[in-house]
């Protein structure tokens, strides 16, 4: 039988997951980080990358890492206020699956000698609030918000894949797997009864995401 948690229990669990999201090194992936073929990830290919290219890749991965921080916060906020137990469980499961991405991005940033964004706590707080509000409005809105958000993440990942230096297969295989997972999450949310958001709402979400990408690329 599935254990029923009180609102306080859920809040404490969410706080614990929030700390694990924001504290460096706390995220532990359940799946192994995708690896490029040895012939593609050898030292020669890495050596061909200029310092400017490495900084650019690090900036892209910092954006992706913050995106995963926001995803964790969004799911935790939605799980806290979701109307049905089924949706709460779905949000909690999605958050667990996204931990892989969080850990992979952090690992790749370390390999590039770069840091995660200093703005992550602010984006976590904002995303948690948005998720909690969406969950309180209703499950269809909450699920629709997940789908719309994941669609935007997929677009960012496609852009980043196109912008990567061709020699950087180590980053490419990670982003490719993330893209596949995010597309699946969006599809599942809509299949579960998510509301299709109108274009004006999606445009506002796009503008908000641009604020995140522009700031976290450098900071």
Secondary structure, 3 states (H helix, E strand, C coil): CCCCCCHHHHHHHHHHHHHHHHCCCCCCCCCCCCCCCCCCCCHHHHHCCCHHHHHHHHHHHHHHHHHHHHHHHHHHHHHHHCCCHHHHHHHHHHHHHHHHHHHHHHHHHHHCCCCCCCCHHHHHHHHHHHHHHHHHHCHHHHHHHHHHHHHHHHHHHHHHHHHCCCCCHHHHHHHHHHHHHHHHHHHHHHHCCCCCCCHHHHHHHHHHHHHHHHHHCCC
